[in-house]
Every structure is written in structure tokens, then in C-alpha cells.
Amino acid sequence: MKTAAFLLTGLLLTAGSAAAQTPTPAPACATPGHRQFDFWVGSWDVYPTGQDKQVARSLIERLYNGCAIRENWMPLSGGGGGSLNNYLAGENGWRQTWLDSSGARVEFKGGWNGQAMVLTGMWAGVIGPGQDALVRMTYTKDAQGWVRQFGEASQDGGKTWTVNFDLTYKPSVAAAPPVS
């Protein structure tokens, strides 16, 4: 019996010291690529670029140990929506899934171009009923810490582009309402 207890104690000590010597792996989503979109994280008041009339609030959160960024789009009138964004290290790019209260679902892909986050996806009915378009969104942070989301649409596969929306996100002056 003493021999069995001695062996068990020895095994536990050996396992404990081996575990202590094993380096702790880095978090799965701690690469510089995973941080490229962090400039968008925050609680924002949203305005058409160059205008003073607020049109929405947006809460952008980093989730799941830094592996995702979630957008909660809360317009001051009309239905809301949101997106889930993640970096795919193997593809060196970003994916965004947008869903909204109209039933729209859009898959965007793209990445950091050195100055901005650029995501592109085919959006059914974005121009109007039955008028699908390729939508390109460019997110940039300015010197004031504001984020501009510039959207363009193309109905000819990306040969020509027209402005679809142009929004400026400014740090919120009021607490964002709860997300429903």
C-alpha cells in the first residue's frame, strides 16, 4: 500500500512539474490581423457625413476573446440590424455577415488595405426592389477618432460605382439603449 501511495505521489509531482514547464499558448485571436478593425469598437452616434442631424446609434463590441466584432445598428427611426465580423488568419482577410429587420442578409469579405478596412458583398434589393448591387464599404478612422463608413454600389460587377451611403461615427455622448 505504501508503494502504491509513493508511486501515485511521484506521478502527480512529475505531471505537475511537466505542466508547469509547458508554455501557455497565445490566445487564438491575438495576432495583429485580429486587431485591424479595433478602431471601430465603441459606442457611437452616427451622422450622415458633413451633417449635424444624428440618424442612429451604433454599439460596436469586441467579443469572444477578441475573435469577433459585433455591430448593433440602432437607427433613430426605422428598423435596426447588425453584423458579426471576424478575421480569418489563413485567408489574411475579414468576413462580415450583416442581418437587419427587413430580412436582409449580406455576406461581405475583404480586409485592411494599409489605410482602411474595405469589405465587399452582393446585397439583394439594396438599390430598390429587385435591384441587387455589389456593395463596397470603406471604414476609415480620422485624426479626431471618428470613423467614416463610406458605401458604394455597383450594378455592373464593380466596373463603375455610385455613392450608396456616407456615415460618420462619433463617440456617443449618451449611453446606448439596450439592444433587443
N, C-alpha and C positions, 0 to 999 in steps of 0.2 A: 504494500500500500504506500509506504514511504517512497518507493522507487517511482510509482506512478505519479505521485504528487510532485516529486522532484522533476520528472520529465515534463509534466504539464507546465510547471513554473518556468522551466528553461525555454519551452516553446513560446510561451507568452512573452517573455523577455526578448527573445530573438525576433518575434513578429513585431513587437513594439519598436525595437531599435531599427528594424528594416523599414517600417512605415515612416519613422522619423527621418530617415535618410532619403526617402523618395521625394523628389521636388514636387511642389504643388503646381499643377498645370495652370497656365494663364487662363483667365476667363475666356470662354469661347468667342465672345464678341468684343474683344478689347483691341482690335487692330486699328491702325489709322483709318482704314477704309470705313470701318463701322462708325467713326466719329465725323465723317464728311457732312452729314446732314444735321448735326447737333445745333448749328446756328439757327435752326427753325424751331427748336424746342423752347416753349414758353407759353405764357398766357397773353393773347394779342387782341387788340381792337383793330378791325380791318376796314380800310377805306379804299375807294377807287383811287388809283394813283393820281396825285395832284389835286384831290378834292378833300373837303373838310367834313363831309357827311358820312358818318360811320354806317356801314352796311352789315357788319357781322362781328361776332366774337369768334375766336378760334383758340382752342386749347391743344397744344402740341406736347405730347408726353413721350419720354424715353421709357420703354418697358422691357421686361424680360431680360434683366441683367445687361441691358444695352444692346440687345439683339433686334429690337424693333422700335419704330417711332409711330405713334398713333396720333392722327389728327381728328379733332372733334370740331366740325364746322357748324357754327350756330348763327345763322343769319337772323337779323333783327325782324325780318318778315319773310314768310315762306318757309318751306321745309328745309331741314338740315341734312347733314351727311357726314362722311368721314373717310379716312383712309388708314391703311396699315402699310407701313413701309419697312423694308428690310434690305440689308446689304448681303450680297452673295459673293463671298470672297473668291470662290473658284471661278466665277464669271467676271470678277472685278467690276461689278455693277450693282445697281439698285432696282428694286421692284416696288411698285405701289399698286394696291388694289383700292379703288375708290368705290364706295356704295353711297346711295343717297335715298331720300324719302320719295323720289319719283320712280324708284325701281332701277335706276341706272347702276350699272356695274361696269367698271372700266379697268383694264389691266395696263399699267404703264411700265416701261422699262427705260433704263438709261443710266446716267451716272454723273460723277463730278468731272468737269472738263478743265479744272485748274482755276476757274473763276466763279463757276455757278453749278448748281445741280440742274441737270436737264433730263426730263422724263417725257416719253412719247408713247401714245397709245391710241387705238381706234375707238372712238366714242360714238355709239349709235344715237342718232337723233340730236346731237349737240347743236346743230345749226337750226334745227326745226324738225317737225315730224317727217320721218323718212329721209332726213338729210344727215347722213353719217359723215364724220370727218376724222382725219388724223389730227390729234391734238398734241401740241408740244408745249410743255410748261417749263419755264426757266425761273429758278429761285436764286436770288442774289441777296447778300447782306450788304447794307451800305455803312458808311462811316458813323452814322447815328445809331447803329444797331437795329435798324428797321430791316424787314425782309420784304422784297418785292417778288410777287408771283406774277409772271407775265405769260399769258396763254395765247397761243396762235393756233389757227385751224387751217387745214389743207384738205381740199376735196379732190386733189389730183395726185395723191400719193406722195406729197412732200415737194412737189416741183415749185409751187407757189404757196405763200402763207398770208393769212389776214389776221389781224388782232381779234381775239375772241374775248379776252378779259385782261385787265391790268389792275392788280390789287397791291396795296401796301399794308403790311402788318406792322403795327406799332405796339410797344409794350402796353398791356392793359392798365388802365387807371382804376378799374373796378374789378372786383372778383368775378370770375366767370360763373354763370349759372350752372347748376348741376347738369350733367349730361344724362339724357334719357334714352 
